[in-house]
Amino acid sequence: MKNLILAAGLLLAAATAFAGEKWAPAGDLIKTPWAEKVDPANPLPEYPRPQMVREQWQNLNGLWDYAIIDTDKPFNEPQGKILVPFCPESSLSGVQKTFSKDSVIWYQRTFTVPSKWKGKDIILHFGAVDWKADVWINGRKVGEHTGGYAPFSFNITPYLNKGGKQTIKVRAFDASDDSFQPRGKQALKPCRIWYTPVSGIWQTVWMEPVEKTHISAYLPEYDASSKTLHLSVDTEELCEGDVIKASLLKDGNTVGEATLKNGQADIKIENPKLWTPDTPELYDLNIRIERDKRTVDEVKGYTVLRTISESLIKPEDRNHLSYRRMALNGKEVFMFGPLDQGWWPDGLYTAPSDEALKSDLVKIKQWGWNMVRKHIKVEPARWYYWCDVLGLMVWQDMPSCGDYSKRIPVEYRSDEVMAGNSNVWSRDSFLKGTDAAVPQEWKNNYYKEWKEIMTFLKPFKSIVVWVPFNEGWGQFDTPEAVKFTRSIDNTRLINEASGGNYTFSGDIIDMHHYSCPGMNAFEYERINVLGEYGGLGLPLEGHLWQEDKNWGYGKVLESGEEILKLYKDFAEMLKTFIKTGCSAAVYTQITDVEIEVNGIMTYDRKVVKVNEEEFRKINRDVIESFDSLK
């Protein structure tokens, strides 16, 4: 599967025609080692949808014309070139400009449709555009999309000229944190834990040819009790007599086949190989539509076999208490890993390369952790693909639509937005906080975006926990949000409110405690976890976002040895918490982010601050202390 994706990307992605254009990263801030390898003629050339691969595709990343202008003004002349898919605020875009809700960014480029695609429908794909995107082809509006984190696409066939060059224009509007749109840690006035905003295109733009009758999506779900993979397939314009067939393969050998009825099938699996962090087994999954024994459409993908559930374990030294735990494939597991915010000094939301994207996950595995919390951000599909491949359990946050207005400069925000950021967060206790004053239209938007995100991510089985809210930021109607989340996906656990403002409607109670770990409250009817702790800060000269502004939780330390000593002390505390019911722990964080210097690595990924072998031993010792209880 990996070789197929790589081959498809290498053979077909080099479609831009801008090799002669001038481009250079903007600004003089720190950069990762991958920044200098970015090719403006072919940035991020890898196939962007690894779970549903077609042989023919074309990458539209590269240098586009752009202009940042007032919202109410027409786009007449470009102001320069921008390197898509890097956002205009980033260095790698070549622009590095920030704008507000009074402005929009326009993009424009030309492309040609390969002649061998004649007679096919052409689908234009956007990995993500923050926040509202309007798209034109050859001067005719194709459609629009709102939401900064989910992929979307348009069938542009009716808008194409019969031959020659085609022109695409994209208009992107982004109010960032002067609104209730989900934006995570983005802020127009970055400080402390709030970072540079990300606007416009920030994931791969690409297109592919399909037949009018084609596969649009599929979802595999494994039933461990019957050793069966249930498969559902969505199609477009299926004709009478068309047959959908699926093949499941392991190591190149077919282990199951099925002909679908009404888009559904069950594939019985003998001797299933289950996915775990120690054994991340993948199965190839090929799906095709046949008409008169001729293949009309075919996609190649993959899946993994695993279940996630709630379980009970009775520690031998506390056998009068039963603790609810998380169970992977029916076996209790302690989930331990870092908070990962997914920011890059050169690309902001966008990693400079697929190698860079993968590298953080490789480090997490090398350091002995078995999970990662993706913190109020959604990644491109390839990030989750690498989690599947490497064996990392993922907690997926919904990007928040609020924050704490009293902690950052807010003079630019409207009164309505200010009011919505003034709710009370009840941390480290069961004292009830208050809901954010979110208008109904923004509640509706939250659900619309959350549904799109979950639908996009459901096939990636490395994801084991959904997190609808974090620390009261834009939190509202939590029981309803949990109910909604479960209606979209009832196969994963739900961490209703990471850090406080609990309503006891989800599966998990999640404490945050800085900097040392702490479990200040406990609820026997839920899984209890420590969703954030640590944040030990160490600034390293030459690797800082701002040399004169460095921030960490608590005292800023002076050496990696000091971090390691405190981290080991914290690990001993975790082992005690494990015995008394703690089922997971998340350390803040894998890398520094902007002026936050509490990463195990520097923001530019050039320095690991601790002895890696010692660090790994500590992490494995924590996980193994849980295993010894079973």
QUIFENZI-V887349 format. One record per residue. RES is the residue in one letter. SS is DSSP state (alpha for helix, beta for strand, coil for the rest). OMEGA is omega in degrees with one decimal (NA if undefined). Layout:
# QUIFENZI-V887349
res=RES ss=SS omega=OMEGA
res=RES ss=SS omega=OMEGA
This chain:
# QUIFENZI-V887349
res=M ss=coil omega=180.0
res=K ss=alpha omega=-178.9
res=N ss=alpha omega=178.4
res=L ss=alpha omega=-179.1
res=I ss=alpha omega=-179.5
res=L ss=alpha omega=-179.4
res=A ss=alpha omega=179.2
res=A ss=alpha omega=-179.1
res=G ss=alpha omega=-176.9
res=L ss=alpha omega=-176.3
res=L ss=alpha omega=-166.7
res=L ss=alpha omega=-172.0
res=A ss=coil omega=-173.1
res=A ss=coil omega=-172.9
res=A ss=coil omega=-178.8
res=T ss=coil omega=-174.6
res=A ss=coil omega=-171.4
res=F ss=coil omega=-174.0
res=A ss=coil omega=-177.8
res=G ss=coil omega=-177.8
res=E ss=coil omega=177.8
res=K ss=coil omega=177.7
res=W ss=coil omega=172.7
res=A ss=coil omega=175.0
res=P ss=coil omega=-179.3
res=A ss=coil omega=174.4
res=G ss=coil omega=-177.2
res=D ss=coil omega=178.2
res=L ss=coil omega=-177.3
res=I ss=coil omega=-179.2
res=K ss=coil omega=177.7
res=T ss=coil omega=177.9
res=P ss=coil omega=-177.3
res=W ss=coil omega=-175.9
res=A ss=alpha omega=-176.7
res=E ss=alpha omega=179.1
res=K ss=alpha omega=-178.4
res=V ss=coil omega=179.9
res=D ss=coil omega=-177.6
res=P ss=coil omega=177.1
res=A ss=coil omega=-174.9
res=N ss=coil omega=-180.0
res=P ss=coil omega=-179.7
res=L ss=coil omega=-174.2
res=P ss=coil omega=-174.9
res=E ss=coil omega=177.7
res=Y ss=coil omega=-168.4
res=P ss=coil omega=-174.8
res=R ss=coil omega=-169.6
res=P ss=coil omega=178.8
res=Q ss=coil omega=-179.0
res=M ss=coil omega=-170.6
res=V ss=beta omega=167.4
res=R ss=coil omega=-173.4
res=E ss=coil omega=-174.5
res=Q ss=coil omega=176.8
res=W ss=coil omega=178.3
res=Q ss=beta omega=179.9
res=N ss=beta omega=178.6
res=L ss=coil omega=172.0
res=N ss=coil omega=178.3
res=G ss=beta omega=-178.1
res=L ss=beta omega=176.6
res=W ss=beta omega=166.1
res=D ss=beta omega=177.0
res=Y ss=beta omega=170.4
res=A ss=beta omega=172.7
res=I ss=beta omega=-173.7
res=I ss=beta omega=178.1
res=D ss=beta omega=-175.1
res=T ss=coil omega=-173.1
res=D ss=coil omega=-178.3
res=K ss=coil omega=178.7
res=P ss=coil omega=176.7
res=F ss=coil omega=-179.4
res=N ss=coil omega=-176.2
res=E ss=coil omega=175.1
res=P ss=coil omega=177.3
res=Q ss=coil omega=-178.7
res=G ss=beta omega=-179.7
res=K ss=beta omega=175.3
res=I ss=beta omega=-179.4
res=L ss=beta omega=176.1
res=V ss=beta omega=19.3
res=P ss=coil omega=-179.9
res=F ss=coil omega=-174.5
res=C ss=coil omega=-174.8
res=P ss=coil omega=179.2
res=E ss=coil omega=-173.7
res=S ss=coil omega=175.7
res=S ss=coil omega=-174.2
res=L ss=coil omega=174.8
res=S ss=coil omega=-173.2
res=G ss=coil omega=-176.2
res=V ss=coil omega=179.8
res=Q ss=coil omega=177.0
res=K ss=coil omega=176.9
res=T ss=coil omega=176.7
res=F ss=coil omega=-173.9
res=S ss=coil omega=-178.5
res=K ss=coil omega=174.8
res=D ss=coil omega=-177.7
res=S ss=beta omega=173.2
res=V ss=beta omega=172.4
res=I ss=beta omega=175.3
res=W ss=beta omega=174.4
res=Y ss=beta omega=176.5
res=Q ss=beta omega=171.5
res=R ss=beta omega=174.2
res=T ss=beta omega=177.0
res=F ss=beta omega=174.1
res=T ss=beta omega=177.3
res=V ss=coil omega=-179.9
res=P ss=coil omega=-177.2
res=S ss=alpha omega=-178.8
res=K ss=alpha omega=175.9
res=W ss=alpha omega=-177.9
res=K ss=coil omega=-179.7
res=G ss=coil omega=179.3
res=K ss=coil omega=168.5
res=D ss=beta omega=-178.4
res=I ss=beta omega=-179.6
res=I ss=beta omega=177.7
res=L ss=beta omega=-175.6
res=H ss=beta omega=170.3
res=F ss=beta omega=177.2
res=G ss=coil omega=175.7
res=A ss=coil omega=174.3
res=V ss=beta omega=-177.4
res=D ss=beta omega=10.4
res=W ss=coil omega=176.9
res=K ss=beta omega=-179.0
res=A ss=beta omega=170.2
res=D ss=beta omega=-172.0
res=V ss=beta omega=175.9
res=W ss=beta omega=170.4
res=I ss=beta omega=179.6
res=N ss=coil omega=174.7
res=G ss=coil omega=-179.9
res=R ss=beta omega=-177.3
res=K ss=beta omega=-179.4
res=V ss=beta omega=-177.6
res=G ss=beta omega=179.9
res=E ss=beta omega=178.8
res=H ss=beta omega=172.4
res=T ss=beta omega=-178.0
res=G ss=coil omega=-171.5
res=G ss=coil omega=-169.1
res=Y ss=coil omega=-176.4
res=A ss=coil omega=176.6
res=P ss=coil omega=175.2
res=F ss=beta omega=-175.4
res=S ss=beta omega=177.3
res=F ss=beta omega=168.9
res=N ss=beta omega=-173.3
res=I ss=coil omega=-175.8
res=T ss=alpha omega=-177.6
res=P ss=alpha omega=-174.0
res=Y ss=alpha omega=-175.1
res=L ss=coil omega=169.7
res=N ss=coil omega=-177.3
res=K ss=coil omega=178.8
res=G ss=coil omega=177.1
res=G ss=coil omega=-174.7
res=K ss=beta omega=174.8
res=Q ss=beta omega=-179.8
res=T ss=beta omega=175.4
res=I ss=beta omega=173.0
res=K ss=beta omega=176.8
res=V ss=beta omega=174.7
res=R ss=beta omega=-178.5
res=A ss=beta omega=176.2
res=F ss=beta omega=-179.5
res=D ss=coil omega=178.4
res=A ss=coil omega=179.6
res=S ss=coil omega=-174.8
res=D ss=coil omega=171.5
res=D ss=coil omega=-177.3
res=S ss=coil omega=172.7
res=F ss=coil omega=175.6
res=Q ss=coil omega=175.2
res=P ss=coil omega=-177.3
res=R ss=coil omega=177.8
res=G ss=coil omega=-175.5
res=K ss=coil omega=-178.1
res=Q ss=beta omega=177.8
res=A ss=beta omega=178.8
res=L ss=coil omega=174.3
res=K ss=coil omega=-175.5
res=P ss=coil omega=173.2
res=C ss=beta omega=177.5
res=R ss=coil omega=-176.1
res=I ss=coil omega=178.9
res=W ss=beta omega=-166.4
res=Y ss=beta omega=-179.7
res=T ss=beta omega=-179.6
res=P ss=coil omega=179.0
res=V ss=coil omega=-176.4
res=S ss=coil omega=173.8
res=G ss=beta omega=-176.8
res=I ss=beta omega=176.5
res=W ss=coil omega=170.9
res=Q ss=coil omega=-172.3
res=T ss=coil omega=170.6
res=V ss=beta omega=-175.6
res=W ss=beta omega=177.9
res=M ss=beta omega=-179.0
res=E ss=beta omega=175.5
res=P ss=beta omega=175.5
res=V ss=beta omega=169.2
res=E ss=coil omega=176.7
res=K ss=coil omega=172.4
res=T ss=coil omega=-177.6
res=H ss=beta omega=177.8
res=I ss=beta omega=-179.4
res=S ss=beta omega=179.1
res=A ss=beta omega=171.5
res=Y ss=beta omega=179.5
res=L ss=beta omega=174.0
res=P ss=beta omega=176.2
res=E ss=beta omega=-176.3
res=Y ss=beta omega=174.5
res=D ss=beta omega=-175.6
res=A ss=coil omega=-176.3
res=S ss=coil omega=-179.6
res=S ss=coil omega=-176.8
res=K ss=coil omega=-173.8
res=T ss=beta omega=172.2
res=L ss=beta omega=175.1
res=H ss=beta omega=-175.7
res=L ss=beta omega=171.7
res=S ss=beta omega=-175.8
res=V ss=beta omega=175.0
res=D ss=beta omega=-178.8
res=T ss=beta omega=174.2
res=E ss=beta omega=172.7
res=E ss=coil omega=174.7
res=L ss=coil omega=-178.5
res=C ss=coil omega=177.6
res=E ss=coil omega=-178.3
res=G ss=coil omega=176.5
res=D ss=coil omega=-178.6
res=V ss=beta omega=175.9
res=I ss=beta omega=-179.9
res=K ss=beta omega=179.6
res=A ss=beta omega=176.5
res=S ss=beta omega=176.3
res=L ss=beta omega=-175.9
res=L ss=beta omega=173.3
res=K ss=beta omega=-179.8
res=D ss=coil omega=176.6
res=G ss=coil omega=-178.6
res=N ss=beta omega=179.0
res=T ss=beta omega=-179.3
res=V ss=beta omega=177.9
res=G ss=beta omega=178.2
res=E ss=beta omega=179.3
res=A ss=beta omega=168.3
res=T ss=beta omega=-172.5
res=L ss=coil omega=172.8
res=K ss=beta omega=-176.9
res=N ss=coil omega=177.4
res=G ss=coil omega=-176.2
res=Q ss=beta omega=174.6
res=A ss=beta omega=172.3
res=D ss=beta omega=178.9
res=I ss=beta omega=178.4
res=K ss=beta omega=-175.2
res=I ss=coil omega=174.9
res=E ss=coil omega=178.3
res=N ss=coil omega=-177.8
res=P ss=coil omega=175.6
res=K ss=coil omega=-172.0
res=L ss=coil omega=178.5
res=W ss=coil omega=172.6
res=T ss=coil omega=174.6
res=P ss=coil omega=179.3
res=D ss=coil omega=-179.2
res=T ss=coil omega=-177.3
res=P ss=coil omega=-177.3
res=E ss=coil omega=176.5
res=L ss=coil omega=172.8
res=Y ss=beta omega=171.7
res=D ss=beta omega=-178.9
res=L ss=beta omega=-179.4
res=N ss=beta omega=-178.2
res=I ss=beta omega=-178.7
res=R ss=beta omega=172.2
res=I ss=beta omega=179.0
res=E ss=beta omega=175.7
res=R ss=beta omega=-176.3
res=D ss=coil omega=177.9
res=K ss=coil omega=175.9
res=R ss=beta omega=-179.9
res=T ss=beta omega=178.7
res=V ss=beta omega=179.1
res=D ss=beta omega=179.2
res=E ss=beta omega=173.3
res=V ss=beta omega=178.2
res=K ss=beta omega=-178.7
res=G ss=beta omega=-179.8
res=Y ss=beta omega=171.5
res=T ss=beta omega=174.5
res=V ss=coil omega=179.9
res=L ss=coil omega=178.4
res=R ss=coil omega=172.6
res=T ss=coil omega=173.9
res=I ss=beta omega=-174.2
res=S ss=beta omega=174.9
res=E ss=beta omega=-179.2
res=S ss=beta omega=176.9
res=L ss=beta omega=174.9
res=I ss=beta omega=178.9
res=K ss=coil omega=177.7
res=P ss=coil omega=-176.1
res=E ss=alpha omega=-176.8
res=D ss=alpha omega=177.5
res=R ss=alpha omega=-169.7
res=N ss=coil omega=174.5
res=H ss=coil omega=177.8
res=L ss=coil omega=173.9
res=S ss=coil omega=-178.1
res=Y ss=beta omega=176.5
res=R ss=beta omega=-177.4
res=R ss=beta omega=170.4
res=M ss=beta omega=-177.6
res=A ss=beta omega=174.5
res=L ss=beta omega=-176.6
res=N ss=coil omega=176.6
res=G ss=coil omega=-179.1
res=K ss=beta omega=-179.1
res=E ss=beta omega=-178.2
res=V ss=coil omega=172.0
res=F ss=coil omega=-179.6
res=M ss=beta omega=-174.3
res=F ss=beta omega=-179.1
res=G ss=beta omega=-174.0
res=P ss=beta omega=162.8
res=L ss=beta omega=-178.9
res=D ss=beta omega=-175.8
res=Q ss=coil omega=171.9
res=G ss=coil omega=179.5
res=W ss=coil omega=-177.8
res=W ss=beta omega=-176.2
res=P ss=coil omega=-177.9
res=D ss=coil omega=-177.3
res=G ss=coil omega=-177.0
res=L ss=beta omega=179.6
res=Y ss=coil omega=-169.7
res=T ss=coil omega=176.1
res=A ss=coil omega=-177.9
res=P ss=coil omega=179.5
res=S ss=coil omega=175.9
res=D ss=alpha omega=176.2
res=E ss=alpha omega=177.8
res=A ss=alpha omega=179.6
res=L ss=alpha omega=-179.8
res=K ss=alpha omega=-169.9
res=S ss=alpha omega=178.2
res=D ss=alpha omega=-179.0
res=L ss=alpha omega=176.6
res=V ss=alpha omega=177.9
res=K ss=alpha omega=179.6
res=I ss=alpha omega=178.5
res=K ss=alpha omega=-178.8
res=Q ss=alpha omega=-178.7
res=W ss=coil omega=170.7
res=G ss=coil omega=177.8
res=W ss=coil omega=179.9
res=N ss=coil omega=179.5
res=M ss=beta omega=177.1
res=V ss=beta omega=174.5
res=R ss=beta omega=177.0
res=K ss=beta omega=-164.7
res=H ss=coil omega=177.5
res=I ss=coil omega=173.1
res=K ss=coil omega=173.1
res=V ss=coil omega=-176.8
res=E ss=coil omega=170.4
res=P ss=coil omega=-177.1
res=A ss=alpha omega=-175.7
res=R ss=alpha omega=177.0
res=W ss=alpha omega=-179.8
res=Y ss=alpha omega=173.9
res=Y ss=alpha omega=180.0
res=W ss=alpha omega=173.8
res=C ss=alpha omega=175.4
res=D ss=alpha omega=-175.5
res=V ss=alpha omega=-174.2
res=L ss=alpha omega=-178.8
res=G ss=coil omega=176.7
res=L ss=coil omega=174.3
res=M ss=beta omega=-173.0
res=V ss=beta omega=163.7
res=W ss=beta omega=-176.6
res=Q ss=beta omega=176.0
res=D ss=beta omega=163.3
res=M ss=coil omega=175.6
res=P ss=coil omega=-174.3
res=S ss=coil omega=177.1
res=C ss=coil omega=178.0
res=G ss=coil omega=178.9
res=D ss=coil omega=177.5
res=Y ss=coil omega=-173.3
res=S ss=alpha omega=-177.4
res=K ss=alpha omega=-174.4
res=R ss=alpha omega=-179.4
res=I ss=coil omega=177.2
res=P ss=coil omega=-171.5
res=V ss=coil omega=-175.2
res=E ss=coil omega=-178.5
res=Y ss=coil omega=-174.2
res=R ss=coil omega=177.2
res=S ss=coil omega=179.2
res=D ss=alpha omega=-179.8
res=E ss=alpha omega=179.8
res=V ss=alpha omega=177.0
res=M ss=alpha omega=-179.7
res=A ss=alpha omega=-179.2
res=G ss=alpha omega=178.9
res=N ss=coil omega=-176.6
res=S ss=coil omega=177.6
res=N ss=coil omega=-176.4
res=V ss=coil omega=174.7
res=W ss=coil omega=177.2
res=S ss=coil omega=-174.2
res=R ss=beta omega=172.2
res=D ss=coil omega=178.4
res=S ss=coil omega=177.8
res=F ss=coil omega=173.9
res=L ss=coil omega=-171.4
res=K ss=coil omega=171.3
res=G ss=coil omega=-179.3
res=T ss=coil omega=177.3
res=D ss=coil omega=171.8
res=A ss=coil omega=-179.8
res=A ss=coil omega=-175.4
res=V ss=coil omega=177.6
res=P ss=coil omega=-175.6
res=Q ss=alpha omega=-179.0
res=E ss=alpha omega=179.1
res=W ss=alpha omega=169.7
res=K ss=alpha omega=179.0
res=N ss=alpha omega=179.5
res=N ss=alpha omega=177.0
res=Y ss=alpha omega=-178.2
res=Y ss=alpha omega=178.5
res=K ss=alpha omega=-179.2
res=E ss=alpha omega=-179.2
res=W ss=alpha omega=177.2
res=K ss=alpha omega=179.2
res=E ss=alpha omega=-179.1
res=I ss=alpha omega=-179.2
res=M ss=alpha omega=179.1
res=T ss=alpha omega=176.4
res=F ss=alpha omega=-170.5
res=L ss=alpha omega=-175.5
res=K ss=coil omega=-179.3
res=P ss=coil omega=-179.4
res=F ss=coil omega=-170.3
res=K ss=coil omega=173.0
res=S ss=coil omega=177.3
res=I ss=beta omega=-177.0
res=V ss=beta omega=-177.3
res=V ss=beta omega=169.9
res=W ss=beta omega=179.1
res=V ss=beta omega=-176.9
res=P ss=coil omega=-174.5
res=F ss=beta omega=177.8
res=N ss=beta omega=170.6
res=E ss=coil omega=176.0
res=G ss=coil omega=-175.1
res=W ss=coil omega=-178.4
res=G ss=coil omega=-175.8
res=Q ss=coil omega=-179.5
res=F ss=coil omega=170.1
res=D ss=coil omega=-171.6
res=T ss=alpha omega=177.9
res=P ss=alpha omega=178.3
res=E ss=alpha omega=178.6
res=A ss=alpha omega=177.1
res=V ss=alpha omega=178.5
res=K ss=alpha omega=178.6
res=F ss=alpha omega=179.6
res=T ss=alpha omega=-179.4
res=R ss=alpha omega=179.1
res=S ss=alpha omega=177.6
res=I ss=alpha omega=-178.3
res=D ss=coil omega=179.1
res=N ss=coil omega=-178.0
res=T ss=coil omega=-178.8
res=R ss=coil omega=176.3
res=L ss=beta omega=-178.3
res=I ss=beta omega=174.9
res=N ss=coil omega=-164.6
res=E ss=coil omega=-172.6
res=A ss=beta omega=-176.6
res=S ss=beta omega=173.8
res=G ss=coil omega=179.3
res=G ss=beta omega=-176.5
res=N ss=coil omega=-176.4
res=Y ss=coil omega=172.9
res=T ss=coil omega=177.3
res=F ss=coil omega=179.1
res=S ss=coil omega=178.5
res=G ss=coil omega=-178.3
res=D ss=coil omega=-166.5
res=I ss=beta omega=167.3
res=I ss=beta omega=-167.5
res=D ss=beta omega=177.4
res=M ss=beta omega=167.9
res=H ss=beta omega=-178.4
res=H ss=beta omega=-179.7
res=Y ss=beta omega=-8.6
res=S ss=beta omega=177.0
res=C ss=coil omega=178.2
res=P ss=coil omega=178.1
res=G ss=coil omega=175.2
res=M ss=coil omega=-171.8
res=N ss=coil omega=178.2
res=A ss=coil omega=-176.7
res=F ss=coil omega=-177.9
res=E ss=coil omega=-170.2
res=Y ss=coil omega=-178.6
res=E ss=coil omega=179.9
res=R ss=coil omega=169.5
res=I ss=beta omega=-178.6
res=N ss=beta omega=-177.2
res=V ss=beta omega=173.6
res=L ss=beta omega=-170.5
res=G ss=beta omega=174.6
res=E ss=beta omega=169.4
res=Y ss=beta omega=175.7
res=G ss=beta omega=-177.8
res=G ss=coil omega=-179.9
res=L ss=coil omega=-172.4
res=G ss=beta omega=174.9
res=L ss=coil omega=176.8
res=P ss=coil omega=177.7
res=L ss=coil omega=-176.9
res=E ss=coil omega=-178.9
res=G ss=coil omega=-178.4
res=H ss=coil omega=-173.2
res=L ss=coil omega=176.4
res=W ss=coil omega=172.8
res=Q ss=coil omega=-174.6
res=E ss=coil omega=-173.5
res=D ss=coil omega=-179.8
res=K ss=coil omega=179.7
res=N ss=coil omega=-172.5
res=W ss=beta omega=173.3
res=G ss=coil omega=178.0
res=Y ss=coil omega=-178.7
res=G ss=coil omega=-177.1
res=K ss=coil omega=173.1
res=V ss=beta omega=-172.4
res=L ss=coil omega=-172.9
res=E ss=coil omega=-177.9
res=S ss=coil omega=174.9
res=G ss=alpha omega=177.6
res=E ss=alpha omega=178.5
res=E ss=alpha omega=175.5
res=I ss=alpha omega=-175.0
res=L ss=alpha omega=179.2
res=K ss=alpha omega=179.7
res=L ss=alpha omega=-180.0
res=Y ss=alpha omega=178.6
res=K ss=alpha omega=175.7
res=D ss=alpha omega=178.4
res=F ss=alpha omega=180.0
res=A ss=alpha omega=177.6
res=E ss=alpha omega=176.0
res=M ss=alpha omega=178.6
res=L ss=alpha omega=-179.1
res=K ss=alpha omega=174.6
res=T ss=alpha omega=179.8
res=F ss=alpha omega=179.5
res=I ss=alpha omega=-178.7
res=K ss=alpha omega=-178.2
res=T ss=coil omega=166.2
res=G ss=coil omega=179.3
res=C ss=beta omega=-172.5
res=S ss=beta omega=179.1
res=A ss=beta omega=176.3
res=A ss=beta omega=-178.3
res=V ss=beta omega=-178.9
res=Y ss=beta omega=175.6
res=T ss=beta omega=6.0
res=Q ss=coil omega=-173.9
res=I ss=coil omega=179.4
res=T ss=beta omega=164.8
res=D ss=coil omega=174.1
res=V ss=beta omega=-177.1
res=E ss=coil omega=-174.8
res=I ss=coil omega=172.8
res=E ss=beta omega=-177.2
res=V ss=coil omega=-176.0
res=N ss=coil omega=177.6
res=G ss=coil omega=169.7
res=I ss=coil omega=171.8
res=M ss=beta omega=172.4
res=T ss=coil omega=-177.0
res=Y ss=coil omega=-179.7
res=D ss=coil omega=177.9
res=R ss=coil omega=-177.1
res=K ss=coil omega=-177.6
res=V ss=coil omega=167.1
res=V ss=beta omega=-168.5
res=K ss=coil omega=-175.4
res=V ss=coil omega=172.4
res=N ss=coil omega=-170.4
res=E ss=alpha omega=-178.7
res=E ss=alpha omega=177.2
res=E ss=alpha omega=179.3
res=F ss=alpha omega=179.1
res=R ss=alpha omega=-178.8
res=K ss=alpha omega=179.2
res=I ss=alpha omega=-178.3
res=N ss=alpha omega=179.3
res=R ss=alpha omega=179.4
res=D ss=alpha omega=178.2
res=V ss=alpha omega=-178.2
res=I ss=alpha omega=-178.8
res=E ss=alpha omega=175.7
res=S ss=alpha omega=174.7
res=F ss=alpha omega=-179.6
res=D ss=alpha omega=-178.1
res=S ss=coil omega=178.4
res=L ss=coil omega=-171.6
res=K ss=coil omega=NA
